[in-house]
């Protein structure tokens, strides 16, 4: 069997056999093929897609490429959450603390930034000392004792995905349903969780731009999960504008901490409480979604969720003082530059992916897989879609470590529209169970 023949078959739109998919994963993991052949396969898959059988086979083969965590000795129903990624989407970080405060074990294996989207691991690494790579034993001990851990995939959990994941970003093959579904589910199945809720983003800042595409992806993910015995469901949520107010690694950690102190932006709070309500039912701590949502709000209000976050940071080597004074502990940008409105009216458009690209160009994201990150930079939104604004008033604040940001200002002005009237988009469109 030769890799060039498999690439040709996929490029021709034919269905790969289980043996051919197994061969591809084997040679990716072993390093027997160069990156350019893996990249060619990814591009062929991007254009020609995969059948349902291929998709399931790729997922399970990637999962079996490494170890399968056994969390059965941890008491309780282990519940996880995954997002398909967006701009300003720091949901997992405060959500894990909220759900853990309900007594539900939350073992999260997360990823890094892809393109214009931020990565949960990158954000957490803005906290000095925070370790995203810990041993399997330490991971299990932490989930058992603290009820939560957020780590990166170890070298032994879906190692095929780890290699493919890095190449997807730099070959512009991120927004492929088979590749997204197999990446997410191979790690989630391997992580040993009992129940999973998936936040599928839709809109300008998501990899799935239309509701129809998002529904297709959500159904593919839920089908794979349920097919292997997971409790699995998905929500389709909006990403036509950034989520919350902050975009950038340290900025998003600060916003997460503020939310756990009861000072979060309304859209982010609503999403966390909604998803948390479903997770409370999955974890058998609530009988109804409404009861679960009220429980989530309660642990935010009484500070229990904040203390779970502090415990996680300390357990993974981070400075727990970040909870008390994020600005003192995490890196801060040298310049804060306002973007004034050029006229009065209502914010009608704030294209999420372009705002994400602006943050990336400041140094907050990666253009290449090995790009270093500037944890301090990013953007803070002072207005969002549907908000009134006066000429000269600040739309947003650019946090930068370079004084000249005229290129960033132009990009942002080109993608922010002020009209006579506008309404904020819906936050949650659909539930798929």
Secondary structure, DSSP 8 states (H G I E B T S, - for coil): --HHHHHHHHHTT----HHHHHHHHHHHHHT-S-HHHHHHHHHHHHHH---HHHHHHHHHHHHTTS-----TTSSS--EEEEE---TT--HHHHHHHHHHHTT--EEEEE---BTTB--HHHHHTTSTT--S---HHHHHHHHHHHSEEEEE--TTSSHHHHHHHHHHHHTT--S-HHHHHHHHHHHHHHTT-SEEEEEEEESTTSSS-SHHHHHHHHHHHHHHHHHTT-EEEEEEEE-SS-SSSEESHHHHHHHHHHHHTT---HHHHHHHHHHHHHHHHHTTS-SSHHHHHHHHHHHHHTSHHHHHHHHHHHHTT--GGGGT-HHHHS---SEEEEEE-SS-EEEEEE-HHHHHHHHIIIIIS-SSTT----TT-EEEES--TT-EE-TTSEEEEEEESSS--HHHHHHHHHTEEEES------SEEEEE-
